[in-house]
Amino acid sequence: MIEVFKTNVQEMEQSKMIVMKLLEHFPNSIINFDLEDCDKILRVHAASISNHSIIELLNSYGYHCEPLP
């Protein structure tokens, strides 16, 4: 399963920190950002994904995150 999110993450260092935190919660996942995209895309590829948990985690660090259709 792959979920794609729109974020407001701007910097590579921010994205690396978020990926590390997400991997703590979803250790067998493939997680990456596309900061070149206008929506600052976050992609999560995992067997099971909790959109709510991902959104809450990013929100807890002060970032906006919403699933893309």
MARFIBA-641594 format. One record per residue (C-alpha): residue in one letter; z, y, x. Coordinates in steps of 0.1 Angstrom, whole numbers, plus 5000, padded with zeros to 4 digits. Example, Ala and Ser with C-alpha at 12.3 -4.5 7.8 and 13.67 -1.06 7.14 Angstrom:
<recs>
a507849555123;s507149895137;
</recs>
This chain:
<recs>
m500050005000;i499150355013;e500650674999;v499351015008;f501451335005;k500851705008;t503451885030;n504152215046;v504852075080;q503052295106;e504052185141;m503551865160;e507151855171;q508251875134;s505951595124;k507251365152;m510851415142;i509951345105;v508051025115;m511050905135;k513450975105;l511050805081;l510750495104;e514550465103;h514350415065;f510950225065;p510950035098;n507849825092;s505650115082;i502750295097;i503450675093;n501350965105;f500451325098;d497151495097;l498151855105;e494451955109;d493951895071;c494652205049;d497251995030;k499051895062;i498751525051;l501551265055;r500250905052;v502650615048;h501350265050;a503950005040;a504449695019;s506849884996;i507050264994;s509550484976;n507850824969;h511150954957;s512950864990;i510151015011;i510151334992;e513951364993;l514051305031;l511551575037;n513251815013;s516551745031;y514951885063;g513652195045;y510052075040;h507952055008;c506351715001;e504451604970;p502251294964;l498551344962;p496651174934;
</recs>
